[in-house]
Amino acid sequence: MDREQEEKRRAKEQAKSHVTCPKCGSTSIATTNRGYSFFTGFIGSGKPVNVCQKCGYKWKPGK
């Protein structure tokens, strides 16, 4: 019984550690820095952004 509980706990931890796309659920995610914008220039250009490699959706890390 102890072994089953340990396996379930590990599975939960692994599920938490994988980042998934909020739009399509893909786990193929890249983190890049925001680039130059015509409207804001370089303001905010150093902030990281997650990008889904499957659908192209972008979002802030930590959400």
Secondary structure in CASP SS format (residue, H / E / C, confidence):
PFRMAT SS
TARGET T0000
AUTHOR 0000-0000-0000
METHOD secondary structure of the structure
MODEL  1
M C 1.00
D H 1.00
R H 1.00
E H 1.00
Q H 1.00
E H 1.00
E H 1.00
K H 1.00
R H 1.00
R H 1.00
A H 1.00
K H 1.00
E H 1.00
Q H 1.00
A H 1.00
K H 1.00
S H 1.00
H C 1.00
V C 1.00
T C 1.00
C C 1.00
P C 1.00
K C 1.00
C C 1.00
G C 1.00
S C 1.00
T C 1.00
S C 1.00
I E 1.00
A E 1.00
T E 1.00
T E 1.00
N E 1.00
R C 1.00
G C 1.00
Y C 1.00
S E 1.00
F C 1.00
F C 1.00
T C 1.00
G E 1.00
F C 1.00
I C 1.00
G C 1.00
S C 1.00
G C 1.00
K C 1.00
P E 1.00
V E 1.00
N E 1.00
V E 1.00
C E 1.00
Q C 1.00
K C 1.00
C C 1.00
G C 1.00
Y C 1.00
K E 1.00
W E 1.00
K C 1.00
P C 1.00
G C 1.00
K C 1.00
END
